[in-house]
């Protein structure tokens, strides 16, 4: 539990101004804590700014991550009523489709398990797919509709979460300021951080560094094996509403769960309120290499056209790359690190950080103030990677190398 300090120093320093750091700041401030957020770049300058804004339950199998996603889905609905409409929250729902009967059978089994865990999923036979998506390709075997899936504009969401905390008089935002060290006391406890502008003192430091969270952990003397997993997104010219839901193929679920370092692509297509269609998704572990891959873009375009033939005549006006913060067991690290008193983590959400941000923030805030936790936190324990009985293989040294955090 956090002890309040009646001085100018904050109760909590959050390193990282992406959507996860912003959500943690929002819920901590709402819990009565004074927070300082530090980032070497702008708000949402890292993975958040390269995200599609997916708020998904449909791609998660029963277990801790799905529980986190279901809580976040509820919290995002609440936040949508509090934040400005510019965050573009849209409860559009998701449509997962299968091209073959065996693929549909696998989706049916997956959805049945999810339903027992609290997910709403309805099977859509082949002859009714056009009711959901009139421009969808013919000949598909069927699919499942997930009404809880939604979308948000991630950079704007992060900015307005931080603004809400600032308006409450609880947040100091320090941008363009790189953290160079984690300060510790004589017993190894956290005392704050050092930046190129000087020291910032606080009894708690939260690592919300996303893909670069492992680097901040090392500054504090602990290992957190966060790896970058690169992905590309294609953006089309503005269109009428060609795609109504978030639509993806059944192969996407398997790619999300895979730990392979090799290139994987599976069609994910969604419209936006502003008009452009976003096309993903690709995954590969290539370090922090931002080199544009024409092969990946070709695959994404071809798979998108396979789902929506009308997109063949549409121009792609830009593309962007981002790095998902990948942990080997596919679960984020959330909560206190017992190896360094006062250090907390909120990173490693891979491609689900935008969707999981509110529940992560609520969980961290409850931990700090000693409130009842909204869900079981043990599966996300950051110390699980340091245990002798851990089944997670440590990453190779070459995979952990990379530049400083965005």
Long-range contacts (C-beta under 8 A, 24 or more apart in sequence): 1-368, 1-369, 1-370, 2-33, 2-203, 2-204, 2-368, 2-369, 2-370, 3-203, 5-203, 9-192, 9-200, 9-201, 9-202, 10-34, 10-35, 10-36, 10-172, 10-200, 10-202, 11-35, 11-202, 11-203, 11-204, 11-368, 12-36, 12-202, 12-204, 12-205, 12-206, 12-368, 13-37, 13-38, 13-192, 13-193, 13-200, 13-202, 13-204, 13-205, 13-206, 14-38, 14-205, 14-206, 14-208, 15-39, 15-179, 15-193, 15-205, 15-206, 15-207, 15-208, 15-209, 15-216, 15-405, 16-46, 16-207, 16-208, 16-209, 16-210, 16-213, 16-347, 16-405, 17-41, 17-42, 17-43, 17-44, 17-45, 17-158, 17-162, 17-173, 17-175, 18-43, 18-44, 18-45, 18-46, 18-47, 18-48, 18-49, 18-158, 18-208, 18-210, 18-353, 19-44, 19-48, 19-51, 19-154, 19-157, 19-158, 19-161, 19-353, 19-354, 19-357, 20-48, 20-208, 20-210, 20-346, 20-347, 20-349, 20-353, 20-356, 20-357, 20-360, 20-361, 21-158, 21-206, 21-208, 21-346, 22-157, 22-158, 22-159, 22-161, 22-162, 22-165, 22-357, 22-361, 23-161, 23-357, 23-358, 23-360, 23-361, 24-206, 24-208, 24-346, 24-360, 24-361, 24-364, 24-365, 25-161, 25-162, 25-165, 25-171, 25-361, 26-161, 26-162, 26-164, 26-165, 26-361, 27-358, 27-361, 27-362, 27-364, 27-365, 28-165, 28-170, 28-361, 28-364, 28-365, 28-368, 29-164, 29-165, 29-168, 29-170, 29-171, 30-165, 30-168, 30-365, 31-365, 31-366, 31-368, 31-369, 31-371, 32-170, 32-369, 33-170, 33-365, 33-368, 33-369, 34-170, 34-171, 34-172, 35-165, 35-170, 35-171, 35-172, 36-171, 36-172, 36-173, 36-174, 36-200, 36-202, 37-162, 37-171, 37-172, 37-173, 37-174, 38-174, 38-177, 38-179, 38-193, 38-195, 38-200, 39-174, 39-175, 39-176, 39-177, 40-176, 40-177, 40-178, 40-179, 40-404, 40-405, 40-406, 41-175, 41-176, 41-406, 42-175, 42-176, 43-155, 43-158, 43-159, 43-162, 43-173, 43-175, 44-154, 44-155, 44-158, 44-159, 45-406, 46-210, 46-211, 46-212, 46-322, 46-323, 46-405, 46-406, 47-210, 47-211, 47-322, 47-323, 47-324, 47-325, 47-353, 47-406, 48-154, 48-155, 48-158, 48-210, 48-353, 48-354, 49-154, 49-155, 49-322, 50-231, 50-233, 50-320, 50-321, 50-322, 50-323, 51-154, 51-322, 51-351, 51-353, 51-354, 52-151, 52-154, 52-233, 52-268, 52-270, 52-278, 52-280, 52-281, 53-88, 53-151, 53-152, 53-153, 53-154, 53-157, 53-354, 54-149, 54-151, 54-246, 54-351, 54-352, 54-354, 54-355, 55-149, 55-150, 55-151, 55-152, 55-354, 55-355, 56-94, 56-146, 56-149, 56-246, 56-352, 56-355, 57-114, 57-119, 57-146, 57-148, 57-149, 58-94, 58-96, 58-114, 58-119, 58-121, 58-144, 58-146, 58-148, 58-149, 59-248, 59-252, 59-253, 59-256, 60-114, 60-256, 60-352, 61-110, 61-113, 61-114, 61-257, 62-113, 62-114, 62-116, 62-117, 63-117, 63-379, 64-331, 64-376, 64-379, 64-380, 65-330, 65-331, 65-332, 65-352, 65-356, 66-114, 66-117, 66-118, 66-119, 67-117, 67-375, 67-376, 68-332, 68-356, 68-359, 68-360, 68-375, 68-380, 69-352, 69-355, 69-356, 69-359, 70-117, 70-118, 70-119, 70-148, 71-358, 71-359, 71-362, 71-374, 71-375, 72-355, 72-356, 72-357, 72-358, 72-359, 72-360, 73-148, 73-150, 73-355, 75-358, 75-359, 75-362, 76-150, 76-152, 76-355, 76-358, 77-150, 79-157, 79-161, 79-358, 80-152, 82-164, 83-157, 83-160, 83-161, 83-164, 84-160, 86-153, 86-156, 86-160, 87-152, 87-153, 87-156, 87-157, 87-160, 88-151, 88-152, 88-153, 88-156, 88-272, 88-273, 88-274, 89-150, 89-151, 89-152, 89-157, 90-150, 90-151, 90-152, 90-273, 91-147, 91-150, 92-149, 92-150, 92-151, 92-244, 92-245, 92-246, 92-270, 93-145, 93-146, 93-147, 93-148, 93-149, 93-150, 93-245, 93-246, 94-145, 94-146, 94-149, 94-245, 94-246, 94-247, 94-248, 95-124, 95-129, 95-132, 95-133, 95-143, 95-144, 95-145, 95-146, 95-245, 95-246, 95-247, 95-248, 96-143, 96-144, 96-146, 96-247, 96-248, 96-249, 96-250, 96-252, 96-253, 97-129, 97-136, 97-140, 97-141, 97-142, 97-143, 97-247, 97-248, 97-249, 97-250, 97-307, 98-140, 98-141, 98-142, 98-143, 98-249, 98-250, 99-139, 99-140, 99-141, 99-249, 99-250, 100-141, 101-141, 103-141, 103-250, 104-141, 104-142, 104-143, 104-250, 106-250, 107-142, 107-143, 107-144, 107-250, 108-144, 110-253, 111-144, 119-146, 119-148, 120-146, 120-147, 120-148, 121-145, 121-146, 122-147, 132-244, 132-245, 133-243, 133-244, 133-245, 133-247, 133-308, 135-242, 135-243, 135-308, 135-309, 135-310, 136-247, 136-307, 136-308, 137-306, 137-307, 137-308, 137-309, 145-245, 149-245, 149-246, 151-246, 151-270, 151-272, 152-354, 154-354, 157-354, 174-200, 178-404, 178-405, 179-216, 179-219, 180-219, 181-219, 182-216, 182-219, 182-220, 182-221, 182-340, 182-343, 184-220, 184-221, 184-340, 187-341, 188-221, 188-340, 188-341, 189-340, 189-341, 189-342, 190-220, 190-340, 190-341, 190-342, 190-343, 191-342, 203-342, 204-342, 204-343, 204-344, 204-368, 205-342, 205-343, 205-344, 206-344, 206-345, 206-346, 206-364, 207-343, 207-344, 207-345, 207-346, 207-347, 208-346, 208-347, 209-347, 209-405, 210-323, 210-325, 210-347, 210-353, 210-405, 210-406, 211-288, 211-323, 211-324, 211-325, 211-405, 212-325, 212-402, 212-404, 212-405, 212-406, 213-325, 213-333, 213-345, 213-347, 213-348, 214-400, 215-402, 215-404, 215-405, 216-405, 217-337, 217-345, 220-337, 220-340, 220-343, 221-339, 221-340, 222-337, 222-339, 222-340, 222-343, 222-382, 222-386, 223-385, 223-386, 223-394, 224-327, 224-333, 224-345, 224-347, 224-348, 224-382, 224-385, 225-327, 225-328, 225-385, 225-392, 225-394, 225-395, 225-400, 226-325, 226-326, 226-327, 226-333, 226-347, 226-348, 227-285, 227-325, 227-326, 227-327, 227-328, 227-395, 227-399, 227-400, 228-285, 228-286, 228-287, 228-288, 228-323, 228-324, 228-325, 228-326, 228-402, 229-283, 229-284, 229-285, 229-323, 229-324, 229-325, 229-326, 229-350, 229-351, 230-282, 230-283, 230-284, 230-285, 230-286, 230-289, 230-290, 230-321, 230-322, 230-323, 230-324, 231-280, 231-281, 231-282, 231-283, 231-284, 231-321, 231-322, 231-323, 231-324, 231-351, 232-280, 232-282, 232-292, 232-293, 232-296, 232-297, 232-300, 232-319, 232-320, 232-321, 233-278, 233-279, 233-280, 233-281, 233-319, 233-320, 233-321, 233-322, 234-278, 234-279, 234-280, 234-297, 234-300, 234-301, 234-304, 234-316, 234-319, 235-276, 235-277, 235-278, 235-279, 235-316, 235-317, 235-318, 235-319, 235-320, 236-276, 236-277, 236-279, 236-311, 236-314, 236-315, 236-316, 236-317, 237-275, 237-276, 237-314, 237-315, 237-316, 237-317, 238-274, 238-275, 238-276, 239-271, 239-275, 239-276, 239-277, 239-314, 240-275, 241-271, 242-271, 242-277, 242-308, 242-310, 242-311, 243-269, 243-270, 243-271, 243-277, 243-308, 244-271, 245-270, 246-270, 247-307, 247-308, 248-281, 249-303, 249-307, 252-281, 255-281, 255-283, 256-350, 256-351, 257-330, 258-283, 259-328, 259-330, 261-285, 263-295, 263-296, 265-296, 265-299, 265-300, 265-303, 266-303, 267-300, 267-303, 267-304, 267-306, 267-307, 269-304, 269-307, 269-308, 269-311, 276-317, 277-304, 277-311, 277-314, 279-304, 279-311, 279-316, 281-351, 283-324, 283-351, 285-326, 285-399, 287-398, 287-399, 287-401, 287-402, 288-323, 288-402, 288-403, 290-321, 292-319, 292-321, 324-350, 324-351, 324-353, 325-349, 325-350, 325-353, 326-350, 327-385, 328-385, 328-392, 328-393, 328-395, 329-384, 329-391, 329-392, 331-379, 331-380, 332-356, 332-360, 332-380, 333-380, 333-381, 333-382, 333-385, 334-360, 334-363, 334-364, 334-377, 334-380, 334-382, 335-363, 335-364, 335-367, 335-377, 335-380, 335-381, 335-382, 336-367, 336-382, 337-382, 337-383, 338-383, 339-383, 339-386, 344-368, 344-382, 345-382
